[in-house]
Each structure stands twice: as structure tokens, then as C-alpha cells.
Amino acid sequence: MTFRKDADEREAWRKWVRDHREELTATGVPVEIYSDEHRWLLFLQEDGTDYLKGFDISQLSESDATALYRLIQNE
């Protein structure tokens, strides 16, 4: 049963990415960050910094950062 649960969780993540890919791409968040759930959660825990990519939300425009914040807040 663990295998099925893991598969279901992976599929749920893929669905979330599909549902929000357009919004995430529009804000300028690199695809490498949100394609992997673990990396995305680290990005959120590190206050919008991805050390592997060298990306930080301060690199976004104010409107893009606001859009990203709203997406995160709504989800």
C-alpha cells in the first residue's frame, strides 16, 4: 500500500504543477524549482531562495513577486 500512496502523492504533485505551470512560468520562477516537490518545498522554507539555481525572489519584479505570493497564499 505504501507504493500506491507514494504514486498517488507523486501524481497529485504533477497535477498541481500542471494546474499552476502557467502562473509559475509567468512569474519567472525557474522550472527546475517547481518541477520537483522537494525542491519547491525547500524554496518555500528558504524564503524564496534556491541555492542550487542561484535564484532568489528578489530577482523578480514587484508585480511578479506579488503574483507568486498570491499563488502560494491561495494554495
Helices and strands as residue ranges (DSSP letters): H 2-27, H 31-34, H 37-45, E 49-50, E 55-56, G 57-59, H 62-74
